[in-house]
Amino acid sequence: MRVALKITAALLIVAGIVACFMFLPKELTAGGIASSEFPDLSAYDESSGILRETLSDKDRLLYDAIAQGLLNRDDQVVVRSTEYSSAEVEQILQKVIMDHPEIFWADYGGFYYMLSQNGVTLTLSYNCTPEELAKKKEAFNAALDKYAGAAEGAENDYDAALKVHDRLIEDCDYDLTGELTDVHNAYGALVENVAVCDGYAYAYKCIMDRLGIECRTITGTATNGMEANVGHAWNIVKLDGKYTFVDCTWDDMDASGGTRAVASKRAVTHSFFANGTEKFYLDHRTNYLQSGSEEIPAAVDISWYEANEVKGETVEDIETTAAEMLISNLKDGVSFFEVQITDPDEYEDLYRNGGIADIIETANDILYESDSEDEFADSARFYLIDREHGCIMAVCGLKDVDLAA
């Protein structure tokens, strides 16, 4: 994952550079607005920032100036106060980034600032022209409406978050090219439907914000079974009064080597949906500075597998329900199921010693008893093997379907 903010090294370089600015920047003092030319803050919703609430009154002035400057596409923001340190400027900027992923046109990698006797001068950068932005905003808002609409009919926050999680993953492809420009922001995920982990996380937060569900983006590292300490991003969301972790990227089969052409009936897993702290931190580590906070709320596990009765200690515990899931997901000759087995030995048996075959056999028995002409082949392709969490997703085809095609 490309870290959203790459200013630390640049700050050391530019701190001693004297720049000649060609226009009057927007100005604030620690006591309030210092220039009548400063934009009208009534257009800026101060209440929308979770991390803003963690700041002092002094730091909120800089936070608000940056946020409003980005909304205006200003080239610079100047705060006429010498009370800010380099560390404070970086931390405040990071909080703006994490609170406002809807400002997708900001090119945070191109930001830099200077501290001088005149205060803080922050130079801003953008990833599109004003003309392009007008069209992008229209498309972005339409996409937000669409994804928020995916939660229609939800009975509670958990159900709404689940519906959005599934819809976002169904639509979005994980970018493996490294050549696209918007994959690190919410626009790429919601409009172009191509993103990497921070794009997924920012998009999910934008949708949760639209639904009025508290959500934060978290950045850090993760161990994905092939590599350790890979840069990564995910979310923590408050569902029906409980904080829980959601990692849309790792629940997308694109990101873990799955073949969408085969699993396209709904290539979504739930191993990383609504995880508690203990389970989630088996393979994730938070970078608190990048995440804009020194604290992350304790999260609880609200297991999708348990809610769907496909979580058990043994294969026998979940065999019938998994078989019924396999049948209910059948479409165009292809289907899938996903389960969680809590006993490590039983988990190994699930895919090494015939456990999968037992589920397929049970599904075929159910089909036979219902007089269905369908019959599953006696083998499956695995699209998720998550030993750490005891989860498996398997894709199965009917006897006349070639999954390798």
C-alpha positions in Angstrom: 0.0 0.0 0.0 1.3 3.4 -0.8 1.0 5.5 2.4 -1.4 8.4 1.8 1.0 10.9 3.4 4.6 11.1 2.2 5.8 14.4 3.6 8.1 13.5 6.5 11.3 13.3 4.5 10.2 16.2 2.3 9.6 18.4 5.4 13.3 18.1 6.4 14.3 19.3 3.0 12.0 22.2 2.6 12.0 23.5 6.1 15.0 25.7 5.4 13.9 26.8 1.9 12.6 30.4 1.5 9.8 30.4 -1.0 8.4 33.4 -3.0 4.6 33.1 -3.1 2.8 34.6 -6.0 -0.5 35.2 -4.2 -2.0 36.1 -0.8 -2.6 32.8 1.1 -5.5 32.2 3.4 -4.6 33.3 7.0 -5.7 32.5 10.5 -4.2 33.5 13.9 -4.4 31.5 17.1 -7.1 33.9 18.2 -9.4 33.6 15.1 -9.7 34.8 11.6 -7.0 37.3 10.6 -8.0 38.2 7.1 -11.4 39.1 5.7 -10.3 37.2 2.6 -10.4 33.9 4.5 -13.2 31.8 3.0 -16.6 31.5 4.8 -16.3 28.6 7.2 -20.0 28.2 7.3 -19.6 26.0 4.2 -17.5 23.6 6.1 -19.0 21.0 8.5 -16.8 21.0 11.6 -18.9 18.3 13.2 -18.0 15.7 10.6 -14.5 14.9 12.0 -14.1 12.2 14.6 -10.4 12.9 15.0 -11.0 16.7 15.1 -12.7 16.2 18.4 -9.4 15.0 19.9 -7.7 18.3 19.2 -7.3 21.4 21.3 -8.9 24.7 20.2 -5.6 25.9 18.8 -5.1 22.8 16.8 -8.6 22.9 15.5 -7.9 26.2 13.8 -5.2 24.6 11.7 -7.3 21.5 11.1 -10.2 23.7 9.9 -8.0 25.9 7.7 -6.5 22.8 6.0 -9.9 21.2 5.4 -11.5 24.4 4.1 -8.5 25.0 1.9 -8.8 21.6 0.4 -12.5 22.0 -0.2 -11.7 25.3 -2.0 -8.8 23.8 -3.9 -6.6 26.6 -2.5 -2.9 26.4 -3.4 -1.7 27.3 0.1 -3.0 27.6 3.6 -1.2 30.0 6.0 -1.8 30.0 9.8 -0.2 33.1 11.5 0.9 31.3 14.6 4.3 30.2 15.7 2.9 27.8 18.3 2.9 24.8 16.0 5.8 22.3 15.9 6.6 20.1 12.9 5.2 17.1 14.7 1.9 18.9 15.4 1.5 20.0 11.8 2.0 16.5 10.6 -0.4 15.0 13.1 -3.1 17.6 12.4 -2.8 17.1 8.6 -3.0 13.3 9.1 -6.2 13.8 11.1 -7.7 15.8 8.3 -6.8 13.0 5.8 -8.3 10.3 8.0 -11.5 12.3 8.7 -12.2 13.4 5.2 -11.6 10.8 2.5 -14.4 12.4 0.5 -11.8 15.0 -0.4 -10.5 12.6 -3.0 -8.9 15.2 -5.2 -6.1 16.0 -2.7 -2.7 14.7 -3.7 -1.3 14.3 -0.2 2.0 13.0 -1.6 2.6 16.5 -3.1 2.1 18.5 0.1 4.8 20.3 1.9 5.0 23.0 4.6 7.4 25.6 6.1 7.6 26.9 9.6 8.8 30.5 10.0 8.4 33.6 12.1 5.2 34.3 10.0 3.6 31.0 11.1 2.8 27.8 9.1 2.7 27.8 5.3 1.2 24.6 3.9 1.4 24.1 0.1 -1.4 21.9 -1.3 -1.5 19.7 -4.4 -4.3 18.1 -6.4 -4.7 15.1 -8.6 -7.0 16.7 -11.2 -7.9 20.0 -12.8 -10.9 22.1 -11.7 -12.7 21.1 -14.8 -12.1 17.4 -14.2 -13.1 17.8 -10.6 -16.6 19.1 -11.4 -17.3 15.9 -13.4 -15.6 13.7 -10.8 -17.7 15.2 -7.9 -20.9 14.5 -9.8 -19.9 10.9 -10.4 -18.7 10.5 -6.9 -21.9 11.8 -5.3 -24.0 9.5 -7.5 -21.8 6.5 -6.5 -22.2 7.4 -2.8 -25.9 7.5 -3.2 -25.8 4.1 -5.0 -23.7 2.4 -2.3 -25.6 4.0 0.6 -28.7 2.6 -1.2 -27.3 -0.9 -0.8 -28.2 -0.7 2.9 -31.8 -0.1 2.1 -34.0 -2.4 4.2 -31.2 -3.1 6.8 -32.6 -3.9 10.2 -29.7 -2.4 12.1 -26.2 -0.9 11.8 -24.6 -4.4 11.5 -26.9 -5.4 8.7 -26.3 -2.1 6.9 -22.5 -2.3 7.2 -22.6 -5.9 6.0 -24.7 -5.0 2.9 -22.3 -2.2 2.0 -19.3 -4.4 2.7 -20.6 -7.1 0.3 -21.7 -4.6 -2.4 -18.4 -2.7 -2.4 -16.4 -5.9 -2.7 -18.7 -7.3 -5.4 -18.1 -4.2 -7.6 -14.5 -3.3 -6.9 -11.4 -5.0 -8.4 -8.1 -5.0 -6.6 -5.5 -3.2 -8.7 -2.6 -5.5 -9.5 -1.1 -3.2 -12.2 0.3 -0.3 -10.2 -0.4 1.9 -13.1 -3.7 3.6 -12.2 -3.9 7.0 -10.5 -7.0 6.9 -8.3 -6.6 3.5 -6.7 -5.5 5.0 -3.4 -8.6 7.1 -2.9 -12.3 6.7 -2.5 -13.1 7.8 -6.1 -11.2 4.9 -7.5 -13.1 2.4 -5.5 -16.6 3.9 -5.8 -16.6 5.3 -9.4 -13.9 3.4 -11.3 -14.3 0.3 -9.2 -10.6 -0.4 -9.0 -8.6 0.2 -5.8 -6.0 -1.0 -3.4 -6.4 -1.3 0.4 -6.5 2.4 1.3 -9.0 3.0 -1.6 -11.3 0.3 -0.2 -11.0 1.7 3.3 -11.6 5.3 2.4 -14.5 4.3 0.2 -16.1 2.3 3.0 -15.7 5.2 5.4 -17.3 7.6 2.9 -20.4 5.3 2.7 -20.6 4.8 6.4 -20.4 8.5 6.9 -23.3 8.9 4.4 -25.3 6.4 6.4 -24.5 8.2 9.7 -22.6 5.2 11.1 -19.4 6.1 12.9 -16.3 4.8 11.0 -12.6 5.4 10.9 -9.8 4.4 8.6 -6.9 2.7 10.2 -3.5 2.2 8.6 -0.6 0.0 9.6 0.9 -3.3 8.5 -0.5 -6.8 8.0 0.9 -10.3 7.5 -0.9 -12.0 4.6 0.6 -15.5 4.7 3.1 -14.7 2.0 4.7 -11.5 3.2 5.1 -10.0 6.7 4.5 -6.4 7.7 3.0 -5.3 4.4 1.6 -1.7 4.4 -2.2 -2.0 4.8 -5.4 -0.1 5.6 -8.8 -1.1 7.0 -11.6 0.4 9.1 -13.0 0.4 12.6 -16.8 0.9 12.7 -19.3 1.4 15.5 -22.2 -1.0 14.9 -25.2 -0.8 17.3 -23.0 0.6 20.0 -20.1 -1.8 19.5 -16.7 -1.1 17.8 -15.5 -3.8 15.4 -12.9 -4.1 12.6 -13.7 -4.4 8.9 -11.2 -5.2 6.3 -12.9 -5.0 2.9 -9.7 -5.6 1.0 -8.9 -8.9 2.6 -12.5 -10.1 2.1 -12.1 -9.5 -1.7 -10.9 -12.5 -3.6 -9.1 -10.3 -6.1 -6.7 -9.2 -3.3 -5.9 -12.8 -2.3 -5.4 -14.4 -5.7 -9.0 -15.5 -6.4 -10.4 -15.8 -9.9 -13.3 -13.5 -10.3 -14.4 -15.2 -13.5 -15.2 -18.4 -11.5 -16.2 -16.9 -8.2 -18.1 -14.0 -9.7 -21.4 -15.1 -8.4 -20.4 -13.2 -5.2 -16.6 -13.4 -4.6 -17.0 -12.0 -1.1 -15.8 -13.6 2.1 -16.3 -12.6 5.7 -13.2 -13.6 7.5 -12.4 -10.0 8.2 -15.8 -8.6 8.7 -16.7 -7.5 12.2 -13.6 -8.8 13.9 -12.7 -8.2 17.6 -9.3 -6.9 18.7 -7.9 -10.2 19.7 -8.7 -12.0 16.5 -7.9 -9.1 14.2 -4.5 -8.4 15.7 -3.3 -11.9 14.9 -2.2 -10.5 11.6 -2.8 -6.7 11.7 -0.7 -4.0 13.4 -1.8 -0.4 13.7 0.4 2.6 13.0 -1.1 5.1 15.4 0.6 8.1 13.9 -0.5 7.4 10.4 -4.0 6.6 11.7 -4.2 10.1 13.3 -4.6 8.9 16.8 -2.8 7.5 19.8 -5.8 5.3 20.7 -8.0 2.9 18.8 -11.2 1.7 20.6 -11.3 -1.9 21.8 -13.2 -3.9 19.2 -15.5 -6.9 19.7 -16.1 -9.9 17.4 -19.6 -10.0 15.8 -19.1 -13.1 13.8 -20.7 -13.4 10.4 -20.1 -17.2 10.6 -21.8 -17.5 13.9 -24.8 -15.5 12.8 -25.1 -17.8 9.7 -24.5 -20.9 11.8 -21.4 -21.9 9.8 -19.1 -21.6 12.8 -18.3 -24.7 14.8 -15.6 -26.7 16.5 -15.9 -29.6 14.1 -17.0 -30.2 10.5 -20.0 -32.1 11.7 -21.2 -29.0 13.5 -21.6 -27.0 10.3 -21.9 -29.6 7.6 -25.7 -29.3 7.0 -25.8 -25.5 7.1 -22.7 -25.3 4.8 -24.4 -27.7 2.4 -27.6 -25.6 2.4 -25.5 -22.4 1.8 -23.8 -24.2 -1.2 -27.2 -24.9 -2.7 -28.7 -21.4 -2.0 -25.7 -19.8 -3.7 -25.9 -21.9 -6.8 -26.1 -19.8 -10.0 -25.1 -20.7 -13.6 -23.6 -24.0 -12.5 -21.2 -22.5 -9.9 -21.6 -22.0 -6.1 -19.6 -21.5 -3.0 -19.7 -21.8 0.8 -17.6 -20.4 3.6 -17.2 -21.8 7.1 -15.2 -21.3 10.3 -13.8 -24.2 12.3 -12.4 -23.4 15.7 -10.5 -26.6 16.4 -7.1 -26.5 14.5 -7.0 -30.2 13.8 -10.6 -30.3 12.6 -9.7 -27.3 10.4 -6.9 -29.2 8.7 -9.3 -32.1 8.2 -11.8 -29.9 6.5 -9.7 -29.4 3.4 -7.1 -32.2 3.6 -9.0 -35.3 4.7 -12.4 -35.1 3.1 -14.3 -32.5 5.1 -15.1 -30.6 1.9 -16.3 -33.7 0.2 -18.6 -34.5 3.1 -20.2 -31.1 2.7 -20.6 -31.6 -1.0 -22.1 -35.1 -0.4 -24.6 -33.6 2.0 -25.6 -30.9 -0.5 -26.1 -33.6 -3.1 -28.3 -35.6 -0.7 -30.5 -32.5 -0.1 -30.7 -31.9 -3.9 -31.7 -35.6 -4.5 -34.4 -35.5 -1.8 -35.8 -32.4 -3.4 -36.0 -34.1 -6.8 -33.5 -31.6 -8.3 -31.6 -32.7 -11.4 -28.5 -30.7 -10.2 -25.5 -32.5 -8.7 -22.3 -31.0 -7.5 -18.9 -32.4 -8.6 -17.0 -34.1 -5.8 -14.2 -31.6 -5.7 -13.8 -27.9 -5.1 -11.4 -25.0 -5.6 -10.4 -23.1 -2.6 -10.5 -19.3 -2.7 -9.8 -18.6 1.0 -7.6 -20.7 3.2 -7.2 -18.7 6.4 -5.6 -20.9 9.0 -5.1 -18.1 11.5 -8.8 -17.5 11.8 -10.0 -21.1 10.9 -11.9 -19.9 7.8 -12.3 -21.4 4.4 -14.2 -20.4 1.3 -14.6 -23.1 -1.4 -16.0 -22.7 -4.9 -17.8 -25.7 -6.3 -19.3 -26.5 -9.7 -22.0 -28.9 -10.9 -20.7 -32.1 -12.6 -20.8 -30.6 -16.1 -18.9 -27.4 -15.0 -15.2 -27.1 -15.4 -13.9 -24.8 -12.7 -10.5 -24.6 -14.2 -11.8 -23.0 -17.4 
